[in-house]
């Protein structure tokens, strides 16, 4: 990375301000609840998408598959904290605790006013919304409602509950922009450290499964419906036979830290966050526009001080929807042509919504660290309109140096991050 100062110089990087590195990561996902399991799944092409049998009884719901997290025990969290948590806050807590441990953050650091949290979710806990409004409708009032219910359904439930568990006293933010939420959380954490407002920020997102979430996408004809008997075959990003996205649950958190601080304490540096961008199509609530996607990727590259073709890999957003995948392919063609390898990771975990950006950043960290590119699962035949870009269709050994990860959300909200190997 010739345009940045060399590690150890103690001087600002590309933008003339403080450098920001990733020193820890934690993930709870449909393909594993630790970094080693996730890496193995990416290398083996393993999917965490399964049939959810109870969804078959939901009236009108035609999508019965999802990315499901298994193997966690909420009771590992003390009850004094757990009582205000829905499942998404539980998942977020496990991911944040693992990220903090991976970074070697001690109690003094976590409770310092110089440490913050930026954790996203698309809503509060859907299961607890169901409880509250179900009781309200059935009783006609609020008699008998639990006093802790609001803490589970409030929009910042993940960020607030994780902050309570870790004792964080710095900035606590909860970005909410659907699929772009945790990408915005990481980007905002990046800016917060560069501007000197915090030294350490835990960033990411969490999501929990609920049939209403799948139903929302089903109603707008964006959910996969044709593979209920073959869940391993969906979603199919960029593929001719794609029929929509598959919702998933999980949580992923990265620790961002000011470079000199991380170096002085001997922290493991997984990557440097070089730049980011976010913007809006202002075009349509559910139909993405290639112009906005392209503009966002270009702005992220400029923020990082690189040209588009310097990238070694692009982690795409593609979810397996007919319109979205084509728009993204068109934007990518305009951005880099077929010069930079691209894959989507939705076929492994499903679309984990507010957690997808941070989960995919963690996958990028693994690829940077171990020198490989994970392919797009289920990409058997590239769809018309999705050609002309460098699809990765099998595990590829590659010494990665610069990668971009992008997410494109309903409402036309776009976000892209650039990571570099240190």
Buried (B, 14 or more C-beta within 10 A) or exposed (E): BEEBBEBEEEEBBBBEEBBBBBBBBBBBBBBBBBBEBBBBBBEEBBBBBBBBEEBEEBEEBBBBBBBBBEEBEBEEBEEEBBEBBBBBBBBBBBBBBBBBEBBBBEEEBBEBEBBBBBBBBBBBBBBBBBBBEEBEEEEEEEEEBBEEBBBBBBBBBBBBBBBBBBEBBBBBBBBBBBBBBBBBBBBBBBBBBBEEEBBBBBBBBBBBBBBBBBBBBBEEBBBBBBBBEEBBBBBBBBBEBBBBBBBBBBBBBBBBBBBBBBBEBEBEBBBBBBBBBBBBBEEEEBEBBBBBBBBBBBBBBBBBBBEBEBBBBBBBBBBBBEBBBBBBBBBBBBBBEEEBBBBBBBBBBBBBBBBBBBBBBBBBBBBBBEEBBBBBBBBEEBBEBBEBBBBBEEBBEBEBBBBBBBBBBBBBBBBBBBBBBB
